[in-house]
Amino acid sequence: MAMGFPARVFAIILRISPGRVRNWMWRWWYQRLAKAHERADFRFMNYGYKDDEKLKLSKEDEPNRLFIQLYNMNIRDVDLKGKEVVEVGSGRGGGASWIAKTYEPKKLIGFDFSKDAVGLANEWYSAQTNLSFKEGNAESLPLEDNSQDIIYNVESSHCYGNVGAFVNEVYRALRTGGNFCWTDFRDKTTMEKLHEIFLDARFQIVSKREITSEVLVALDEINETKVQGIKKSVPISMRKSFETFAGVQGTPVYEAFKAGNLHYHRYLMVKPE
C-alpha cells in the first residue's frame, strides 16, 4: 500500500526541511488531527504493545488495552506514587490519564505542542485533580531546573527537529536520581546516534531493549479496527495518509517494521548522583 498523496508530500518536505520547519509541520499535523477528531473515544495515538503480561484494566479502559500496554511497558519499572511526573508529547491525554489514576503520582503534567490537543485533554480529564495539560515545546520545556522526579516520552520524539535539545532539556529538568523513560522507533543508524545523544547528555542507561515484535503483534491485532475507524471518519482523499500515520498493514512504516528497517526501542535512564 502506497502512502496517500498528502502523506507523500508531507514526508518529502520533512526530509528536506530544517528542524524548526519540521517542528512547525508536525504541530500543524497534530492540530489538524485534533480538530478533525474530537471524538471522546479517540484518546490514544500510539501503535500499541502486546507481550505475555496480562495487565488488569477496568471495563472502561479495556478497548484501549494495546495502547495502554505501551505506556505501562515504558514506566512499569519506576515508582511513580507520590512523585512529580511529566509526559512530553502527551497528545490527547489518554496515556497520562491512565497513569495518573493507576500509579497515583502527586502531580502529572502533560506537555504537547498542539494547542487543540491540550484543550481536548484538559476538557476530558478535568476531574482528575493530580493531572493537567499544558502547551509546550519538547526542545524548550517550561520547567525549573531539577524539579521533576520522572519524565517519560512515548512514540513522540521522532517528530522533533532537534532531539539533542530535547534530551538535554529532560536532563536539566530532572532531579538527581530522577528517571527518564523513553520509547519510540528509529532506523539502525539514527538509533545509534540517539544512543550517543543519551550518553552525551550524561544519562546513565539502566536498561534498554528492542520491542519491535511486541509492537507488530499489537499492530496486527488492532489493524481492522483502525481501518474501519478511518473509513467511517476520514474523507476518501485523506484515508491513505491517515492509514500511514496509524501504521496499518501494508503502509511504509508497518512494512519497514516487518522488514527490519525500522526498530522500536525502550530505554530506562537515570540522572546520576
C-alpha positions in Angstrom: 0.0 0.0 0.0 1.4 3.4 -1.0 1.2 6.5 1.1 -1.6 8.9 0.2 -0.6 12.0 -1.7 -0.8 14.3 1.3 1.4 12.0 3.3 4.0 11.7 0.5 4.2 15.5 0.2 4.5 15.8 3.9 7.3 13.2 4.1 9.3 14.8 1.3 9.1 18.3 2.9 10.0 16.9 6.3 13.2 15.3 4.8 14.5 18.5 3.2 13.4 20.9 6.0 15.5 22.3 8.9 14.5 21.5 12.4 12.3 24.5 13.1 10.3 23.9 9.9 9.8 20.2 10.8 8.5 21.2 14.3 6.1 23.6 12.7 4.9 21.0 10.3 4.3 18.4 13.0 2.5 21.0 15.0 0.2 21.7 12.0 -0.4 18.0 11.5 -1.4 17.3 15.1 -3.5 20.5 15.3 -5.4 19.2 12.2 -5.8 15.8 13.8 -7.2 17.2 17.0 -9.7 19.4 15.1 -10.8 16.6 12.8 -11.2 14.0 15.5 -12.8 15.4 18.6 -14.4 12.1 19.4 -14.1 11.2 23.0 -13.3 7.5 22.1 -10.2 8.5 20.2 -7.7 9.3 23.1 -4.6 7.4 22.1 -2.4 7.7 19.0 0.4 5.2 19.6 1.0 1.8 17.8 0.3 -0.3 20.8 2.2 -3.1 22.5 1.4 -6.7 23.5 3.5 -9.2 25.5 2.8 -12.0 27.9 1.9 -9.7 30.8 -1.9 -9.6 31.4 -2.4 -6.1 32.6 -5.6 -5.7 34.7 -7.8 -3.0 33.3 -11.2 -1.5 34.1 -14.1 -2.2 31.7 -13.8 1.5 30.6 -10.1 1.1 29.7 -10.3 -2.4 28.1 -11.0 -1.1 24.5 -7.7 0.8 24.7 -5.7 -2.1 26.1 -3.0 -2.3 23.4 -2.3 1.4 23.6 -2.3 1.4 27.4 0.1 -1.5 27.5 2.7 0.5 25.6 2.5 3.2 28.2 2.7 0.7 31.0 5.7 -1.1 29.5 7.5 2.2 29.4 7.0 3.2 33.0 6.4 0.0 34.9 10.0 -0.3 36.3 9.8 3.0 38.2 7.8 4.0 41.3 5.5 6.9 40.4 3.4 7.1 43.6 3.6 10.5 45.2 6.1 11.7 42.6 6.2 14.7 40.4 5.9 13.4 36.8 5.9 14.9 33.3 4.9 13.4 30.0 6.5 15.1 27.0 4.3 14.7 23.9 1.0 13.9 25.8 -1.2 14.1 22.7 -4.9 13.6 23.5 -4.1 12.7 27.1 -5.2 9.1 27.3 -1.9 7.7 28.5 -1.4 10.4 31.1 -4.9 10.0 32.4 -4.4 6.2 32.9 -1.1 6.6 34.5 -2.4 9.4 36.9 -5.2 7.3 38.1 -3.4 3.9 38.2 0.0 4.9 39.6 -1.1 7.9 41.7 1.7 10.4 41.2 1.5 13.5 43.3 1.3 15.6 40.1 1.4 14.7 36.4 1.8 17.4 33.8 1.4 16.5 30.1 3.1 18.9 27.6 2.2 18.9 24.0 2.8 21.4 21.1 -0.7 21.0 19.8 -2.9 23.7 21.4 -6.1 21.9 20.3 -5.0 18.5 21.7 -4.1 20.2 25.0 -7.5 21.8 25.1 -9.3 18.5 24.5 -7.3 16.7 27.2 -8.0 19.4 29.8 -11.7 19.2 29.0 -11.9 15.4 29.1 -9.8 14.9 32.2 -10.7 17.9 34.3 -12.0 15.7 37.2 -8.5 14.2 37.8 -7.0 16.6 40.4 -3.4 15.3 40.0 -3.4 15.7 36.2 -3.1 18.8 33.9 -2.1 19.5 30.4 -0.1 22.5 29.0 1.1 23.6 25.7 4.9 23.3 25.5 7.9 22.7 23.2 9.9 19.5 23.9 13.1 21.3 23.0 12.5 24.1 25.5 10.4 22.7 28.3 8.8 25.3 30.6 10.1 23.6 33.8 12.5 24.7 36.5 15.9 23.0 36.8 16.0 19.9 39.0 12.2 20.0 39.5 10.9 16.6 38.4 11.2 13.0 39.6 10.2 11.2 36.4 9.9 12.3 32.8 8.6 9.9 30.2 8.1 10.1 26.4 6.1 7.7 24.3 6.3 7.5 20.5 6.7 11.2 20.0 10.4 12.1 19.8 10.7 11.1 16.1 8.7 14.3 15.4 11.3 16.6 17.0 13.5 18.8 14.9 16.4 18.8 17.5 16.3 15.6 19.5 19.6 16.5 21.3 17.9 19.7 22.6 15.0 17.6 23.9 17.3 15.1 25.7 19.3 17.9 27.3 16.0 19.6 28.5 14.9 16.4 30.1 18.2 16.1 31.9 18.1 19.7 33.1 14.5 19.4 34.5 15.1 16.1 36.3 16.2 15.9 39.9 19.4 13.9 40.7 18.3 10.3 40.8 15.3 11.0 38.6 14.3 8.7 35.8 13.8 9.3 32.0 11.6 6.6 30.4 11.7 6.7 26.6 10.2 4.6 23.9 10.0 5.2 20.2 11.1 3.9 16.8 14.2 4.6 14.6 16.2 3.1 11.9 19.5 1.5 12.9 21.8 4.4 12.1 19.6 7.0 13.7 19.2 4.9 16.8 22.9 4.5 17.2 23.2 8.3 17.1 20.4 8.7 19.6 22.1 6.3 22.0 25.2 8.5 21.9 23.0 11.6 22.5 21.7 10.0 25.7 25.2 9.3 26.8 26.5 12.8 25.9 23.7 14.3 28.0 25.2 12.3 30.9 22.3 9.9 31.4 23.1 6.6 32.9 21.3 3.8 30.9 19.7 1.4 33.4 18.2 -0.9 30.8 17.3 -0.9 27.1 15.7 -3.4 24.7 14.1 -3.7 21.3 10.3 -4.2 21.3 9.6 -4.3 17.6 8.0 -7.8 17.7 5.6 -6.8 20.5 4.6 -3.6 18.7 3.9 -5.6 15.5 1.7 -8.1 17.3 -0.4 -5.1 18.5 -0.5 -3.5 15.1 -1.8 -6.7 13.6 -4.4 -7.2 16.3 -5.8 -3.7 16.0 -5.4 -3.4 12.3 -9.0 -4.0 11.2 -10.4 -1.7 13.9 -8.1 1.1 12.7 -9.1 0.6 9.0 -12.8 0.6 9.8 -12.5 3.7 12.0 -10.6 5.6 9.3 -13.3 4.6 6.7 -16.0 5.9 9.0 -14.5 9.3 10.0 -11.9 10.3 7.3 -12.7 11.7 3.8 -11.6 9.3 1.0 -8.9 11.8 -0.2 -7.2 11.6 3.1 -7.6 7.9 4.1 -4.3 6.6 2.8 -2.5 9.3 4.7 -4.3 8.5 7.9 -3.6 4.8 7.4 0.1 5.6 7.0 0.0 7.7 10.2 -1.8 4.8 12.0 0.7 2.2 10.8 -1.9 -0.1 9.3 -0.8 -3.2 7.4 0.8 -2.5 4.0 1.8 1.1 4.8 5.5 2.1 4.6 6.0 2.2 8.4 4.4 -1.2 9.0 6.4 -2.8 6.2 9.6 -1.2 7.5 9.0 -2.8 10.9 8.3 -6.2 9.2 11.5 -5.9 7.0 13.7 -4.9 9.9 14.4 -1.4 8.5 12.7 0.3 11.4 13.1 -0.8 15.0 11.1 0.1 18.1 13.1 0.6 21.3 12.6 1.3 25.0 15.2 2.9 27.3 15.1 3.4 31.0 17.7 6.1 32.2 18.6 7.9 35.4 20.2 11.2 36.1 23.2 10.0 38.2 24.2 11.3 41.6 
